[in-house]
């Protein structure tokens, strides 16, 4: 019979009660997992976690077993919404029960927060089935998301679209950030991705989204040479692609959108083609992106361009609590 100490359930502790060094083994293993499974270098994100834990400024919880941190999750609050930024457990303790134990602690804290009405999460690092029953399922809506990758050696073979001569394509210009925010809000009106990330549904939310992409390393370091704008004539912004570097030799498409008025005209393809060529010209070997499975047109476009699905994960929204 196992000793009672071996059967003890992990203890939930506030991240502010820990030292940054307590998380080091966990963060180191997580960084290796990001590298092996997704080809991402997450060291900058891990260092941000350490920095905020060090000054007791990171909201979230950890699982402690026999004094050892075996998992953690943190969240960020923004007005009446919260975003769960990460949830990770050491491989030897990565059970559905432990994941749910940690996630339930985070959700319970958020649901008790005054004026909080929505929680969003996209958790690529969860080990259990993404579509399983989750804590507080009565408030939950889940969308299937796909992580895709391609070898950039194939990017040179992609032909230029006819849209290249019908629209004006420019490199990213931060002076047009307000136009970009308005385009994002216009593009995602009635779109399934607007149910996953409500920043897409307003100009003010899109401004915050753009600021996060350009200034913070959550999806890598913003890569301006691979980011493009597409204008109609006379000049009106009709499409954009935003990119980042998630490792020295890996690029990521962080956003691509096209206005409803010009869809099915090759603008999205041409934006993507130019971004991929920019990655290749910067000696990147791979590119990645994520897409909602129900967005079948986008999935088929990415497959035709050479992307392959490597992982399914959940996009979660808790509302109405």
Phi and psi in degrees as a GROMACS rama.xvg file:
@    title "Ramachandran Plot"
@    xaxis  label "Phi"
@    yaxis  label "Psi"
@TYPE xy
-67.0551  146.327  UNK-2
-64.0919  151.137  UNK-3
-59.4348  -35.7079  UNK-4
-63.4408  -29.9302  UNK-5
-76.1258  -22.6143  UNK-6
-91.6031  -4.72999  UNK-7
-63.4649  134.875  UNK-8
-71.9164  148.575  UNK-9
-60.5672  147.811  UNK-10
-93.2207  136.663  UNK-11
-88.9327  125.06  UNK-12
-128.263  151.015  UNK-13
-71.7987  137.505  UNK-14
-58.6771  -27.5521  UNK-15
-73.0491  -8.98914  UNK-16
-94.2344  3.96626  UNK-17
-111.624  160.402  UNK-18
-92.7794  151.11  UNK-19
-56.7851  -35.6452  UNK-20
-65.1488  -25.3322  UNK-21
-63.3668  -25.5299  UNK-22
-91.6278  -7.35513  UNK-23
-55.3392  -50.1159  UNK-24
-59.1821  -38.7145  UNK-25
-65.0346  -49.0119  UNK-26
-66.0878  -34.6021  UNK-27
-67.2598  -42.7447  UNK-28
-66.5778  -39.9687  UNK-29
-61.6646  -41.1424  UNK-30
-61.4323  -40.7485  UNK-31
-64.6202  -36.5178  UNK-32
-68.0167  -42.9306  UNK-33
-58.373  -41.9361  UNK-34
-66.8658  -45.6451  UNK-35
-74.5768  -36.3092  UNK-36
-90.5085  -31.7435  UNK-37
-125.259  -3.29656  UNK-38
63.2161  24.832  UNK-39
-97.7124  142.144  UNK-40
-96.9445  105.617  UNK-41
-98.8849  16.797  UNK-42
-62.8456  -36.0637  UNK-43
-65.4144  -41.5501  UNK-44
-64.969  -41.0423  UNK-45
-62.8241  -38.9437  UNK-46
-67.2133  -35.0667  UNK-47
-62.6733  -42.1219  UNK-48
-59.0079  -47.8235  UNK-49
-58.9352  -43.8117  UNK-50
-62.1993  -44.5998  UNK-51
-73.4404  -33.7033  UNK-52
-65.7893  -38.527  UNK-53
-60.1746  -35.3151  UNK-54
-101.416  14.3899  UNK-55
55.487  44.8629  UNK-56
-121.124  13.3605  UNK-57
-109.492  120.037  UNK-58
-80.4155  131.67  UNK-59
156.609  -169.785  UNK-60
-140.341  159.732  UNK-61
-128.23  156.796  UNK-62
-100.572  129.822  UNK-63
-117.817  127.667  UNK-64
-129.869  117.424  UNK-65
52.9272  39.4883  UNK-66
80.2057  2.93407  UNK-67
-108.351  133.193  UNK-68
-76.8428  118.815  UNK-69
-110.961  -6.44613  UNK-70
-170.564  159.288  UNK-71
-154.546  160.086  UNK-72
-151.487  140.059  UNK-73
-129.613  162.228  UNK-74
-143.18  159.066  UNK-75
-125.26  131.548  UNK-76
-99.9131  138.49  UNK-77
-140.582  101.895  UNK-78
56.6545  -114.503  UNK-79
-102.626  14.6135  UNK-80
-127.815  151.214  UNK-81
-126.728  147.724  UNK-82
-118.579  122.418  UNK-83
-80.5907  111.9  UNK-84
-79.6446  -26.9863  UNK-85
-166.615  154.531  UNK-86
-150.7  120.32  UNK-87
-145.841  139.08  UNK-88
-124.551  146.275  UNK-89
-55.2926  143.68  UNK-90
-53.4365  -41.0761  UNK-91
-70.9543  -13.0187  UNK-92
-118.065  12.981  UNK-93
-83.9233  74.0664  UNK-94
-104.236  159.572  UNK-95
-59.2862  -38.9982  UNK-96
-62.3879  -43.8611  UNK-97
-69.0049  -38.8809  UNK-98
-61.2293  -45.8334  UNK-99
-67.3918  -35.5523  UNK-100
-60.3045  -45.4744  UNK-101
-70.3975  -45.065  UNK-102
-63.7237  -38.8118  UNK-103
-62.8734  -38.106  UNK-104
-64.0087  -42.8157  UNK-105
-63.4673  -48.3231  UNK-106
-64.7877  -39.007  UNK-107
-62.5203  -42.1903  UNK-108
-63.6605  -41.8841  UNK-109
-69.3903  -37.667  UNK-110
-70.0709  -18.2608  UNK-111
-91.3642  -6.06218  UNK-112
-75.9938  126.882  UNK-113
-56.2253  137.491  UNK-114
70.3905  0.972321  UNK-115
-75.0075  129.549  UNK-116
-130.889  -2.78325  UNK-117
-151.44  138.889  UNK-118
-129.45  129.414  UNK-119
-117.082  148.169  UNK-120
-156.718  138.566  UNK-121
-129.482  107.403  UNK-122
-116.229  86.9152  UNK-123
-67.358  -23.1869  UNK-124
-90.4088  2.86591  UNK-125
-68.9837  138.417  UNK-126
-90.4726  -34.0687  UNK-127
-73.2679  168.024  UNK-128
-55.9835  130.31  UNK-129
-67.5123  -26.4424  UNK-130
-100.153  20.0596  UNK-131
-75.557  166.216  UNK-132
-59.8084  133.17  UNK-133
-114.81  164.315  UNK-134
-55.6893  138.883  UNK-135
57.5246  43.4738  UNK-136
-61.3683  -25.1434  UNK-137
-65.9808  -18.0288  UNK-138
-103.402  4.73328  UNK-139
-103.896  139.021  UNK-140
-123.495  136.037  UNK-141
-122.72  135.827  UNK-142
-119.334  140.157  UNK-143
-79.2985  130.719  UNK-144
-118.789  154.96  UNK-145
-123.612  130.319  UNK-146
-93.8122  126.614  UNK-147
-125.629  149.198  UNK-148
-136.643  156.314  UNK-149
-143.41  155.462  UNK-150
-86.0723  126.749  UNK-151
-75.4507  -6.40715  UNK-152
-61.7591  -24.8775  UNK-153
-81.6914  -13.8253  UNK-154
-64.9552  -32.401  UNK-155
-65.8815  -21.7434  UNK-156
-86.2305  -8.65724  UNK-157
-71.5943  124.069  UNK-158
-75.4582  151.258  UNK-159
-66.42  139.433  UNK-160
-84.0365  153.707  UNK-161
-55.3165  -26.2396  UNK-162
-59.623  -22.3758  UNK-163
-61.432  -26.2801  UNK-164
-100.825  -12.4105  UNK-165
-96.7915  -18.3226  UNK-166
-129.093  160.094  UNK-167
-98.6583  123.47  UNK-168
-107.573  130.004  UNK-169
-128.876  154.36  UNK-170
-67.1825  156.654  UNK-171
-54.4771  137.973  UNK-172
-132.703  113.857  UNK-173
-63.846  -19.1785  UNK-174
-68.9571  -12.8343  UNK-175
-105.141  21.1126  UNK-176
-63.2906  -36.3994  UNK-177
-66.2229  -41.269  UNK-178
-61.478  -39.0348  UNK-179
-64.1385  -40.5009  UNK-180
-62.5979  -41.8123  UNK-181
-66.3062  -37.7612  UNK-182
-63.8536  -44.5284  UNK-183
-59.4904  -47.3748  UNK-184
-61.2542  -39.8503  UNK-185
-69.3115  -39.0996  UNK-186
-69.6834  -32.8631  UNK-187
-97.5094  4.69595  UNK-188
-63.4794  120.727  UNK-189
75.998  4.61509  UNK-190
-87.6519  147.075  UNK-191
-60.7701  -31.1723  UNK-192
-68.4122  -20.4591  UNK-193
-68.0478  -19.9824  UNK-194
-80.6666  -17.0288  UNK-195
-91.5189  -43.5357  UNK-196
-128.421  105.526  UNK-197
-75.2883  -3.94835  UNK-198
-64.4706  -25.5846  UNK-199
-69.4828  -16.5345  UNK-200
-93.3196  -1.62322  UNK-201
-143.71  156.156  UNK-202
-65.6  -41.0357  UNK-203
-64.4084  -40.2751  UNK-204
-64.9699  -40.3752  UNK-205
-65.2935  -33.2658  UNK-206
-61.1635  -44.9781  UNK-207
-64.327  -40.3945  UNK-208
-59.0038  -47.2106  UNK-209
-62.4436  -41.0921  UNK-210
-61.6976  -41.25  UNK-211
-64.5331  -40.7806  UNK-212
-65.9259  -44.1374  UNK-213
-78.6784  -32.4439  UNK-214
-106.135  -21.0527  UNK-215
-117.956  152.482  UNK-216
-91.4503  18.7458  UNK-217
-58.9191  -38.9702  UNK-218
-112.828  37.7821  UNK-219
89.2542  -176.79  UNK-220
-87.5423  127.751  UNK-221
-54.1509  134.011  UNK-222
-116.516  89.4905  UNK-223
-60.5827  -38.1699  UNK-224
-61.919  -20.8312  UNK-225
-101.202  5.18  UNK-226
-104.181  133.93  UNK-227
-133.608  156.367  UNK-228
-120.724  144.536  UNK-229
-122.844  125.158  UNK-230
-112.773  146.032  UNK-231
-87.0214  175.227  UNK-232
-117.303  123.539  UNK-233
-66.7119  165.881  UNK-234
-59.2137  117.974  UNK-235
-149.097  129.9  UNK-236
-70.332  122.53  UNK-237
-116.931  -14.5952  UNK-238
-164.536  158.099  UNK-239
-153.01  152.45  UNK-240
-129.575  135.117  UNK-241
-119.938  139.202  UNK-242
-133.861  161.501  UNK-243
-145.226  164.373  UNK-244
-103.901  119.578  UNK-245
-101.3  -4.22751  UNK-246
-161.921  171.707  UNK-247
-59.2287  -31.5887  UNK-248
-124.254  23.8799  UNK-249
-134.337  127.484  UNK-250
-104.765  160.733  UNK-251
-138.357  133.311  UNK-252
-83.8212  107.057  UNK-253
-85.5254  -24.975  UNK-254
-160.957  136.455  UNK-255
-144.763  126.751  UNK-256
-148.522  153.499  UNK-257
-135.246  140.782  UNK-258
-63.8796  149.801  UNK-259
-56.6026  -29.9664  UNK-260
-68.2999  -22.9507  UNK-261
-120.723  15.844  UNK-262
-65.1652  154.789  UNK-263
67.9978  20.4544  UNK-264
-115.979  10.6153  UNK-265
86.2893  4.6503  UNK-266
-67.5938  -45.5578  UNK-267
-61.9396  -43.435  UNK-268
-58.0789  -47.609  UNK-269
-67.2163  -38.2243  UNK-270
-60.1655  -46.2278  UNK-271
-63.3909  -44.5483  UNK-272
-58.5509  -43.8041  UNK-273
-66.73  -38.801  UNK-274
-64.6288  -42.1129  UNK-275
-65.7183  -40.2368  UNK-276
-65.2868  -35.5125  UNK-277
-64.9839  -40.1846  UNK-278
-59.2767  -48.8579  UNK-279
-61.2543  -39.6451  UNK-280
-67.1376  -20.4918  UNK-281
-93.6362  14.3569  UNK-282
67.7747  24.5075  UNK-283
-73.8595  148.243  UNK-284
-104.134  -24.6763  UNK-285
-137.984  159.652  UNK-286
-137.389  149.135  UNK-287
-132.73  164.931  UNK-288
-161.652  168.003  UNK-289
-125.278  149.386  UNK-290
-149.758  147.55  UNK-291
-75.4  130.075  UNK-292
-58.6256  -34.5299  UNK-293
-71.0981  -14.199  UNK-294
-84.2732  71.0449  UNK-295
-64.2421  -35.2504  UNK-296
-61.1346  -43.7222  UNK-297
-66.2606  -42.2391  UNK-298
-58.7801  -45.2187  UNK-299
-65.4341  -38.8624  UNK-300
-60.589  -47.4319  UNK-301
-64.7338  -38.0658  UNK-302
-63.6147  -42.0528  UNK-303
-63.2556  -29.5012  UNK-304
-83.9917  -6.57562  UNK-305
117.087  -1.85238  UNK-306
-75.6784  147.889  UNK-307
-128.971  143.315  UNK-308
-74.1647  131.842  UNK-309
-119.719  -15.7017  UNK-310
-161.46  143.198  UNK-311
-106.915  140.521  UNK-312
-147.745  171.014  UNK-313
-101.523  142.445  UNK-314
-108.777  119.693  UNK-315
-114.922  141.714  UNK-316
-136.068  121.981  UNK-317
-104.186  125.806  UNK-318
-143.97  159.509  UNK-319
82.3383  14.6277  UNK-320
